């Protein structure tokens, strides 16, 4: 986005160079909200149906952070 901080631009470039998709936290929030709204309209399970770990990972994705790996996985 035009008003993104230079550090966000750096993160975006690095992610793209690794072959990843980058969404700014603000855009990720809109994408996740839209997805959840669509699911709710279709009568599908909501965010409450996710496990705490799934919610944690979703939050990290929205904040553009990678999940921590557990020692076993």
Secondary structure, DSSP 8 states (H G I E B T S, - for coil): -TT--HHHHHHHHHHHHTT-----HHHHHHHHHHHHHHHHHTT---GGGS-HHHHHHHHHHHTT------TT-
